[in-house]
Amino acid sequence: MGLVIKEPVEKMGAPYRRRWWALLVLCLSLLIIVMANTALTVAAPDMTKDLGLSSSDLQWVIDGYTVPYAALMLLLGAIGDKYSRRGALVLGLLVFAGASVAGSLVDSSTGVIASRAVMGVGAALIMPATLSLLASTFPRAERAKAILLWTATAGIAIAAGPLVAGALLENHGWASTFLINVPIALLAVVGAFVLVPPSKAAHHDRIDYVGGLLSVVSVGALVYMIIQGPHFGWDAKAISGAVIAGLGFVLFVLWELRHPRPVLDVRRFAHRMFSGSLLAVALFFLAVFGAFYYLTQHLQFVLGYTPLETGIRMLPLAGAVFVGSALTGFLTPRLGMKVTVTAGMVAGTVALALLTRVDAGSGYGDLLAPLIILGVAIGLALSPCTDAIMGAFPEAELGVGGAVNDTSLELGGSLGIAILGSVLASSYSSHLADATAGSKLPASALATAQDSVGAGYAVAQGIGEQAKQLGAQALHASTPQQAAQLKAQAEQLGAGAQQMSHAVGSAFSDAVAHTSLIGAVILGVGTVLVAVLLPRRDKGDAQQEQASDGSEREPVSV
């Protein structure tokens, strides 16, 4: 066997013997595209200071990645199926690495947003390719275990992003959080050629480009609306996005129902296992990404941890994902997917419910149990759903299957940050106004402090700096009376700074509790819906148990 593996996996007479090494390459590829978002939450403060980003700029630095990522996955997954799944993976990694280099070199908000958007294009190539290559490389008897490790990697990446970014920011600037992607991506490219066998659909008709483009427009407009509306107001842009998304989805469904070779057979959504699994993935990532969004802020701003310390304190979540994944591998073949997924979603709801107890006196210990339970919940729920979604697609459409799963994941994450982020901002603003009622804080300073918890602490720091300046002036006053007056003013401002800092921390802690309650209600209602949708143990479960004993089975026909 040469250094570069050239034999397509479809032509191998036996299971590919280095398939677990190939899985390592696929998980490494997945790791960097998930970390690209979670690491940015820690690097954002430094980036804001260095580039002078407005709140709008920062939001689009984060979400400029999400729009092309979510919008392009279905079409690019279909193209990978037809031409080359490994080619799509390698091309995506190279695009991702190139855009990361560009992102580290730019010195403007426009440049960073553009670089992040191109990174999103690369991620849209990589994400469905990892799942389609996994499904084509592993025999059906081992696929559930491989997917379990794939989903565990995604959970670990959520927690690892802040840790890696925090470690880099100790001695380097925010650009290092972009550059760290480059060696990992290049290592994955080499690994793809050496360890991952090429794969494409054995029989694949012409690509339904009209349906693919309708999906791009529909999903892109939907994600844009999700970002624009809650964060910037329901203006003409947000409403236009909603209209385009709605019209686009109607046209997409009508076109796919009539097309003899649709890019996505929408009739699959009528099947309970498929639609229930997609709903579970979307709801779970709504809760996870939403909670992650405000917990990292609470750890850094309210509890005062550095980026590295914040990353370290998110590690229990990563370890708990492994525990949940191990439980999934044991429980699902015995109890069925419905029980395992429902238990995972119940655990996620409990984790969010525990966060409703957060207040101004809460420390890291109060967050530890919810983080561990949330990690276990991720491990329990996600891999059975992903396995069910991938099992609904024939061999010729594995890339499309991966894209559908990943689009559901990304839409859920976007909704989580938009909905829970909006609730958080509104609740924080309201609680801060109540906490500072009756104070002599200028209206303009209050408005600034209400923008975000970081801005609130900046206002408190500014008041403290004014107190120090007055204290210094008192030392050099020309008369004792002037010195006494300046000292009194300094003491008053110093006390005001402390009160403001306490008010900001208290308001944000109360907002975290309120937002967690909303998240728990959403996930709780979603748990009931998923439990109703998912069928009981049936023929499909029996087949999966048989497959786990060593026999092959074809993908579930829907």
C-alpha positions as CSV (number, residue, x, y, z in Angstrom):
1,M,0.0,0.0,0.0
2,G,1.4,3.4,-1.0
3,L,1.7,6.4,1.2
4,V,-1.5,7.9,-0.3
5,I,-4.5,5.6,-0.2
6,K,-6.1,5.5,-3.6
7,E,-8.5,2.5,-3.5
8,P,-12.1,3.7,-3.0
9,V,-13.7,2.3,0.1
10,E,-16.7,1.1,-2.1
11,K,-14.4,-1.3,-3.9
12,M,-12.8,-2.9,-0.8
13,G,-13.9,-6.5,-0.3
14,A,-13.6,-6.3,3.5
15,P,-13.9,-3.5,6.0
16,Y,-11.0,-1.0,5.7
17,R,-8.5,-2.1,8.3
18,R,-7.3,1.4,9.2
19,R,-10.8,2.8,9.6
20,W,-10.3,3.9,13.3
21,W,-7.2,5.9,12.3
22,A,-9.4,7.4,9.6
23,L,-11.9,8.3,12.2
24,L,-9.2,10.2,14.1
25,V,-8.7,12.4,11.0
26,L,-12.4,13.0,10.7
27,C,-12.7,13.9,14.3
28,L,-9.7,16.3,14.1
29,S,-11.4,18.0,11.1
30,L,-14.6,18.3,13.1
31,L,-12.8,19.7,16.1
32,I,-11.4,22.8,14.5
33,I,-14.7,23.9,12.9
34,V,-16.6,23.6,16.2
35,M,-13.8,25.3,18.1
36,A,-13.7,28.2,15.6
37,N,-16.9,29.5,17.2
38,T,-16.5,28.6,20.8
39,A,-12.9,30.0,21.0
40,L,-14.1,33.3,19.6
41,T,-16.3,33.9,22.6
42,V,-13.2,34.1,24.7
43,A,-11.1,36.1,22.2
44,A,-13.9,38.6,21.5
45,P,-13.0,41.1,24.3
46,D,-9.4,41.5,23.0
47,M,-10.6,41.7,19.4
48,T,-13.1,44.4,20.3
49,K,-10.4,46.5,22.0
50,D,-7.8,46.0,19.2
51,L,-10.1,46.7,16.3
52,G,-12.6,49.0,17.9
53,L,-15.5,46.8,17.1
54,S,-19.1,48.0,17.8
55,S,-21.6,45.6,19.3
56,S,-23.0,45.1,15.7
57,D,-19.5,44.5,14.3
58,L,-18.8,41.9,17.0
59,Q,-22.1,40.1,16.4
60,W,-21.3,39.7,12.7
61,V,-17.7,38.7,13.4
62,I,-19.3,35.8,15.3
63,D,-22.2,35.1,13.0
64,G,-20.5,35.9,9.7
65,Y,-19.2,32.3,10.0
66,T,-22.7,30.8,10.7
67,V,-24.6,32.1,7.7
68,P,-22.6,30.5,4.8
69,Y,-21.9,27.5,7.0
70,A,-25.5,26.6,7.5
71,A,-26.7,27.7,4.1
72,L,-24.2,25.8,1.9
73,M,-24.0,22.4,3.7
74,L,-26.9,20.7,1.8
75,L,-25.7,21.6,-1.7
76,L,-22.0,21.0,-0.9
77,G,-22.9,17.7,0.7
78,A,-24.6,16.6,-2.5
79,I,-21.7,17.7,-4.6
80,G,-19.3,15.7,-2.4
81,D,-21.5,12.6,-2.8
82,K,-21.3,12.8,-6.6
83,Y,-17.7,13.7,-7.1
84,S,-15.5,13.0,-4.0
85,R,-16.2,13.1,-0.3
86,R,-12.6,13.1,0.5
87,G,-12.0,15.8,-2.0
88,A,-14.7,17.9,-0.4
89,L,-13.0,17.4,3.0
90,V,-9.5,18.3,1.7
91,L,-10.8,21.4,-0.2
92,G,-12.7,22.5,2.9
93,L,-9.7,22.2,5.1
94,L,-7.5,24.2,2.7
95,V,-10.2,26.9,2.4
96,F,-10.6,27.0,6.2
97,A,-6.8,27.3,6.7
98,G,-6.4,30.0,4.1
99,A,-9.2,32.1,5.6
100,S,-7.8,31.6,9.1
101,V,-4.5,33.1,7.9
102,A,-6.3,36.0,6.3
103,G,-8.3,36.5,9.5
104,S,-5.1,36.8,11.6
105,L,-3.6,39.5,9.3
106,V,-6.5,41.9,8.8
107,D,-6.9,45.0,10.8
108,S,-10.6,46.0,10.3
109,S,-14.0,44.7,11.2
110,T,-14.8,44.2,7.6
111,G,-11.7,42.1,7.0
112,V,-12.4,39.9,10.0
113,I,-16.1,39.4,9.0
114,A,-15.1,38.5,5.4
115,S,-12.4,36.0,6.7
116,R,-14.9,34.4,9.0
117,A,-17.5,34.1,6.2
118,V,-14.9,32.2,4.0
119,M,-14.1,30.0,7.0
120,G,-17.8,29.2,7.1
121,V,-17.6,28.1,3.4
122,G,-14.8,25.8,4.3
123,A,-16.7,24.4,7.3
124,A,-19.7,23.8,5.0
125,L,-17.5,21.5,2.9
126,I,-15.9,19.8,5.9
127,M,-18.8,19.1,8.2
128,P,-21.0,16.9,6.0
129,A,-17.9,15.2,4.5
130,T,-16.8,14.0,7.9
131,L,-20.1,12.2,8.5
132,S,-20.5,10.8,5.0
133,L,-16.9,9.5,5.0
134,L,-17.5,8.0,8.5
135,A,-20.7,6.3,7.3
136,S,-19.1,5.0,4.1
137,T,-15.9,3.7,5.8
138,F,-17.4,1.9,8.7
139,P,-19.5,-1.3,8.4
140,R,-23.0,-0.8,9.7
141,A,-22.2,-2.9,12.8
142,E,-19.6,-0.4,13.9
143,R,-21.2,2.8,12.7
144,A,-23.1,3.6,15.9
145,K,-19.8,3.4,17.9
146,A,-18.0,5.6,15.4
147,I,-20.8,8.2,15.4
148,L,-20.7,8.1,19.2
149,L,-17.0,9.2,19.1
150,W,-17.8,11.8,16.4
151,T,-20.5,13.4,18.6
152,A,-18.3,13.2,21.7
153,T,-15.7,15.1,19.7
154,A,-18.2,17.9,19.0
155,G,-19.1,18.1,22.7
156,I,-15.5,18.2,23.7
157,A,-14.8,20.9,21.1
158,I,-17.4,23.1,22.7
159,A,-15.5,23.1,26.0
160,A,-12.0,22.9,24.5
161,G,-12.4,26.1,22.4
162,P,-12.3,28.5,25.4
163,L,-9.4,26.5,26.9
164,V,-7.2,26.7,23.8
165,A,-8.1,30.3,23.2
166,G,-7.5,31.2,26.8
167,A,-4.0,29.5,26.8
168,L,-3.1,31.4,23.6
169,L,-4.3,34.8,24.9
170,E,-2.0,34.5,28.0
171,N,1.0,35.4,25.8
172,H,-0.4,36.2,22.3
173,G,-3.0,38.4,20.7
174,W,-6.4,37.4,19.4
175,A,-4.9,36.6,15.9
176,S,-3.3,33.5,17.4
177,T,-6.8,32.0,17.8
178,F,-7.1,32.1,14.0
179,L,-3.6,30.8,13.3
180,I,-3.9,27.8,15.6
181,N,-6.4,26.4,13.0
182,V,-3.7,26.3,10.3
183,P,-1.3,23.5,11.5
184,I,-4.3,21.4,12.6
185,A,-6.0,21.8,9.2
186,L,-2.8,20.9,7.3
187,L,-2.2,17.9,9.6
188,A,-5.8,16.8,8.8
189,V,-5.2,17.2,5.0
190,V,-2.1,15.0,5.2
191,G,-4.1,12.5,7.3
192,A,-6.9,12.5,4.8
193,F,-4.7,11.4,2.0
194,V,-2.8,8.9,4.0
195,L,-5.5,7.3,6.2
196,V,-9.0,8.2,4.7
197,P,-9.9,6.2,1.6
198,P,-11.6,8.1,-1.2
199,S,-15.3,7.7,-1.5
200,K,-18.2,8.8,-3.7
201,A,-21.7,7.5,-4.5
202,A,-21.6,4.4,-6.7
203,H,-24.7,5.5,-8.5
204,H,-25.6,9.2,-8.4
205,D,-27.8,11.0,-10.9
206,R,-27.4,14.6,-11.9
207,I,-27.4,17.0,-9.0
208,D,-30.6,19.0,-8.4
209,Y,-29.0,22.4,-8.5
210,V,-32.3,24.3,-8.5
211,G,-33.3,22.6,-5.3
212,G,-29.8,23.1,-3.9
213,L,-29.8,26.8,-4.6
214,L,-33.3,27.1,-3.1
215,S,-32.0,25.5,0.0
216,V,-29.1,27.9,0.1
217,V,-31.4,31.0,-0.2
218,S,-33.9,29.6,2.3
219,V,-31.5,28.5,5.0
220,G,-29.3,31.6,4.5
221,A,-32.2,33.9,4.8
222,L,-33.6,32.1,7.9
223,V,-30.2,32.2,9.7
224,Y,-29.8,35.9,8.8
225,M,-33.3,36.6,10.2
226,I,-32.5,34.7,13.4
227,I,-29.4,36.8,13.9
228,Q,-30.7,40.2,12.7
229,G,-34.1,40.3,14.4
230,P,-33.4,39.5,18.1
231,H,-30.0,41.4,18.1
232,F,-30.7,44.5,16.0
233,G,-34.5,44.8,15.9
234,W,-37.2,43.7,13.6
235,D,-36.4,46.3,10.9
236,A,-36.8,46.0,7.1
237,K,-33.7,43.7,6.9
238,A,-35.0,41.2,9.4
239,I,-38.5,41.2,7.9
240,S,-37.1,40.8,4.4
241,G,-35.1,37.8,5.6
242,A,-38.2,36.2,7.1
243,V,-40.2,36.7,3.9
244,I,-37.4,35.3,1.7
245,A,-36.9,32.4,4.0
246,G,-40.7,31.5,4.1
247,L,-41.1,31.9,0.4
248,G,-37.9,30.0,-0.3
249,F,-38.9,27.0,1.8
250,V,-42.3,26.8,0.2
251,L,-40.7,26.8,-3.3
252,F,-38.1,24.3,-2.1
253,V,-40.7,21.8,-0.9
254,L,-42.8,22.2,-4.0
255,W,-39.8,21.7,-6.3
256,E,-38.5,18.7,-4.3
257,L,-41.9,17.0,-4.3
258,R,-42.1,17.2,-8.1
259,H,-38.4,16.6,-9.0
260,P,-37.6,13.0,-9.9
261,R,-34.1,13.2,-8.3
262,P,-34.5,15.8,-5.5
263,V,-31.4,17.0,-3.6
264,L,-33.4,16.2,-0.5
265,D,-36.5,14.0,-0.4
266,V,-38.7,16.0,1.8
267,R,-41.1,13.1,2.3
268,R,-38.6,11.8,4.9
269,F,-39.9,14.4,7.3
270,A,-43.2,12.6,7.5
271,H,-41.4,9.7,9.3
272,R,-41.3,10.0,13.1
273,M,-37.8,8.6,13.7
274,F,-36.3,11.0,11.2
275,S,-38.2,14.2,12.2
276,G,-38.0,13.4,15.9
277,S,-34.2,13.0,15.7
278,L,-33.8,16.2,13.8
279,L,-35.9,18.1,16.3
280,A,-33.9,16.6,19.2
281,V,-30.6,17.7,17.7
282,A,-31.9,21.3,17.0
283,L,-33.4,21.7,20.5
284,F,-30.4,20.3,22.2
285,F,-28.0,22.6,20.5
286,L,-30.4,25.5,21.1
287,A,-30.0,24.8,24.8
288,V,-26.3,24.0,24.8
289,F,-25.1,27.0,22.7
290,G,-27.4,29.4,24.5
291,A,-26.2,28.3,27.9
292,F,-22.6,28.3,26.7
293,Y,-23.1,31.9,25.5
294,Y,-24.0,33.3,28.9
295,L,-22.0,30.9,31.1
296,T,-18.7,32.0,29.6
297,Q,-19.6,35.6,30.2
298,H,-20.6,34.9,33.8
299,L,-17.3,33.1,34.5
300,Q,-15.2,35.9,32.9
301,F,-17.1,39.1,33.9
302,V,-18.9,38.3,37.1
303,L,-16.6,35.7,38.7
304,G,-13.5,37.4,37.3
305,Y,-11.7,34.5,35.7
306,T,-9.2,35.0,33.0
307,P,-9.8,33.4,29.6
308,L,-7.5,30.4,30.4
309,E,-9.2,30.0,33.8
310,T,-12.6,30.1,32.1
311,G,-11.5,27.4,29.7
312,I,-10.2,25.1,32.5
313,R,-13.5,25.5,34.3
314,M,-15.4,24.3,31.3
315,L,-13.5,21.1,31.1
316,P,-15.9,19.1,33.4
317,L,-18.4,19.4,30.6
318,A,-16.0,17.7,28.2
319,G,-15.3,14.9,30.5
320,A,-19.0,14.4,31.2
321,V,-19.6,14.1,27.4
322,F,-17.4,11.0,27.4
323,V,-19.4,9.5,30.4
324,G,-22.7,10.1,28.6
325,S,-21.3,8.6,25.4
326,A,-20.2,5.5,27.2
327,L,-23.7,5.2,28.8
328,T,-25.3,5.6,25.3
329,G,-23.2,2.7,23.9
330,F,-24.5,0.5,26.8
331,L,-28.1,1.7,27.0
332,T,-29.3,2.3,23.5
333,P,-29.0,-1.4,22.3
334,R,-30.8,-2.5,25.4
335,L,-33.5,0.1,26.0
336,G,-33.8,1.6,22.5
337,M,-33.2,5.1,21.1
338,K,-36.4,6.6,22.4
339,V,-35.5,6.0,26.1
340,T,-31.9,7.1,25.7
341,V,-32.6,10.3,23.8
342,T,-35.5,11.2,26.1
343,A,-33.3,10.6,29.2
344,G,-30.6,12.9,27.7
345,M,-33.1,15.7,27.0
346,V,-34.6,15.4,30.5
347,A,-31.1,15.6,31.9
348,G,-30.4,18.7,29.8
349,T,-33.6,20.3,31.1
350,V,-32.6,19.5,34.7
351,A,-29.1,21.2,34.1
352,L,-30.8,24.4,32.9
353,A,-33.3,24.3,35.8
354,L,-30.4,24.1,38.2
355,L,-28.9,27.3,36.7
356,T,-32.1,29.2,37.8
357,R,-30.6,29.2,41.3
358,V,-27.7,31.4,40.2
359,D,-27.5,34.8,42.1
360,A,-25.0,37.4,43.0
361,G,-23.5,35.2,45.7
362,S,-23.0,32.1,43.5
363,G,-19.5,30.8,42.8
364,Y,-18.1,28.3,40.4
365,G,-19.2,25.4,42.6
366,D,-22.9,26.4,41.8
367,L,-22.2,25.9,38.1
368,L,-20.2,22.7,38.3
369,A,-23.2,20.3,38.7
370,P,-25.2,21.8,35.8
371,L,-22.1,21.6,33.6
372,I,-21.5,18.0,34.4
373,I,-25.2,17.1,33.9
374,L,-25.3,19.0,30.6
375,G,-22.2,17.1,29.4
376,V,-23.7,13.7,30.2
377,A,-26.9,14.8,28.5
378,I,-25.0,15.7,25.3
379,G,-23.4,12.2,25.3
380,L,-26.7,10.5,25.9
381,A,-28.9,12.2,23.3
382,L,-26.9,13.2,20.3
383,S,-25.2,10.1,18.9
384,P,-28.4,8.0,18.7
385,C,-30.1,10.9,16.9
386,T,-27.2,11.3,14.4
387,D,-27.1,7.6,13.8
388,A,-30.8,7.5,13.1
389,I,-30.5,10.5,10.7
390,M,-27.6,9.0,8.8
391,G,-29.4,5.6,8.7
392,A,-32.3,7.2,6.9
393,F,-30.2,7.9,3.8
394,P,-29.0,5.4,1.2
395,E,-25.3,5.1,0.3
396,A,-25.6,7.6,-2.6
397,E,-26.8,10.4,-0.3
398,L,-24.6,10.1,2.8
399,G,-23.2,13.6,2.2
400,V,-26.8,14.9,2.1
401,G,-27.6,13.0,5.3
402,G,-24.6,14.5,7.0
403,A,-25.6,18.0,5.8
404,V,-29.2,17.6,7.1
405,N,-27.9,16.5,10.5
406,D,-25.4,19.4,10.7
407,T,-27.8,22.0,9.4
408,S,-30.2,21.0,12.2
409,L,-27.3,21.4,14.6
410,E,-26.3,24.8,13.3
411,L,-29.8,26.1,13.2
412,G,-30.4,25.0,16.7
413,G,-27.2,26.7,17.9
414,S,-28.1,29.9,16.1
415,L,-31.6,29.9,17.6
416,G,-30.1,29.3,21.0
417,I,-27.8,32.3,20.9
418,A,-30.5,34.5,19.3
419,I,-33.4,33.6,21.6
420,L,-31.6,33.1,24.9
421,G,-29.1,35.9,24.1
422,S,-32.0,38.2,23.5
423,V,-33.7,37.2,26.7
424,L,-30.4,37.6,28.6
425,A,-29.8,41.1,27.2
426,S,-33.4,42.2,28.0
427,S,-33.4,40.7,31.5
428,Y,-30.0,42.2,32.3
429,S,-31.0,45.6,31.2
430,S,-34.2,45.5,33.2
431,H,-32.5,44.2,36.4
432,L,-29.7,46.8,36.1
433,A,-32.2,49.6,35.8
434,D,-34.0,48.4,38.9
435,A,-30.7,48.0,40.8
436,T,-29.6,51.5,40.1
437,A,-32.9,53.2,40.6
438,G,-32.6,56.2,42.9
439,S,-28.9,56.6,42.2
440,K,-27.3,59.7,40.7
441,L,-25.9,57.7,37.7
442,P,-26.4,59.8,34.5
443,A,-28.9,58.4,32.0
444,S,-26.2,58.1,29.3
445,A,-23.9,56.1,31.6
446,L,-26.8,53.8,32.5
447,A,-27.7,53.3,28.9
448,T,-24.1,52.3,28.2
449,A,-24.0,49.9,31.1
450,Q,-27.2,48.3,30.0
451,D,-25.6,47.3,26.6
452,S,-23.7,44.3,28.0
453,V,-22.2,43.1,31.2
454,G,-18.7,44.0,29.9
455,A,-19.9,47.6,29.3
456,G,-21.5,47.7,32.7
457,Y,-18.2,46.8,34.4
458,A,-16.4,49.3,32.2
459,V,-18.8,52.1,33.4
460,A,-18.1,51.0,37.0
461,Q,-14.3,51.1,36.3
462,G,-14.6,54.5,34.7
463,I,-16.3,55.9,37.9
464,G,-13.5,54.3,39.9
465,E,-10.9,56.0,37.8
466,Q,-12.6,59.4,38.3
467,A,-12.5,58.7,42.1
468,K,-8.7,58.0,41.9
469,Q,-8.1,61.2,39.9
470,L,-10.0,63.3,42.4
471,G,-8.1,61.7,45.3
472,A,-4.8,62.5,43.5
473,Q,-6.0,66.1,43.1
474,A,-6.8,66.4,46.8
475,L,-3.2,65.7,47.7
476,H,-2.1,68.7,45.7
477,A,-5.0,71.1,46.6
478,S,-4.1,74.7,47.4
479,T,-6.2,74.9,50.6
480,P,-7.4,72.4,53.2
481,Q,-11.0,73.2,52.4
482,Q,-10.5,72.3,48.7
483,A,-8.6,69.1,49.7
484,A,-11.4,68.1,52.0
485,Q,-14.0,68.7,49.3
486,L,-12.1,66.8,46.7
487,K,-11.5,63.9,49.1
488,A,-15.2,63.7,49.9
489,Q,-16.1,63.7,46.2
490,A,-13.5,61.0,45.6
491,E,-15.0,58.8,48.5
492,Q,-18.5,59.3,47.1
493,L,-17.4,58.3,43.6
494,G,-15.5,55.3,45.0
495,A,-18.5,54.1,46.8
496,G,-20.6,54.7,43.7
497,A,-18.1,52.6,41.7
498,Q,-18.4,49.7,44.1
499,Q,-22.2,49.9,44.1
500,M,-22.3,50.0,40.3
501,S,-20.0,47.0,40.1
502,H,-22.2,45.1,42.5
503,A,-25.3,46.1,40.7
504,V,-23.9,44.9,37.3
505,G,-22.9,41.5,38.8
506,S,-26.2,41.1,40.5
507,A,-28.2,42.1,37.5
508,F,-26.3,39.7,35.2
509,S,-26.6,36.8,37.7
510,D,-30.3,37.4,37.9
511,A,-30.5,37.5,34.1
512,V,-28.6,34.2,33.9
513,A,-31.2,32.6,36.2
514,H,-34.1,34.0,34.3
515,T,-32.7,33.0,30.9
516,S,-32.0,29.5,32.2
517,L,-35.6,29.2,33.2
518,I,-36.7,30.1,29.7
519,G,-34.2,27.7,28.2
520,A,-35.4,24.9,30.6
521,V,-39.0,25.5,29.6
522,I,-38.2,25.4,25.8
523,L,-36.1,22.2,26.2
524,G,-38.7,20.7,28.5
525,V,-41.5,21.2,26.0
526,G,-39.3,20.0,23.3
527,T,-38.5,16.8,25.3
528,V,-42.2,16.0,25.4
529,L,-42.6,16.6,21.6
530,V,-39.5,14.4,20.8
531,A,-40.8,11.7,23.2
532,V,-44.1,11.7,21.3
533,L,-42.5,11.7,17.9
534,L,-39.9,9.0,18.4
535,P,-41.4,5.5,17.9
536,R,-41.1,2.8,20.5
537,R,-38.6,-0.1,20.1
538,D,-39.5,-1.6,16.7
539,K,-38.1,-3.5,13.8
540,G,-35.5,-0.8,13.3
541,D,-34.2,-1.2,16.8
542,A,-34.1,-5.0,16.5
543,Q,-32.1,-4.6,13.3
544,Q,-29.7,-2.3,15.0
545,E,-29.2,-4.8,17.9
546,Q,-28.6,-7.5,15.3
547,A,-26.1,-5.2,13.6
548,S,-24.3,-4.6,16.9
549,D,-23.8,-8.3,17.2
550,G,-21.8,-8.3,13.9
551,S,-24.2,-8.5,11.0
552,E,-24.7,-5.9,8.3
553,R,-27.9,-4.1,7.5
554,E,-28.8,-1.6,4.9
555,P,-29.7,2.0,5.8
556,V,-33.2,2.4,7.0
557,S,-35.6,3.0,4.1
558,V,-37.8,5.9,4.4
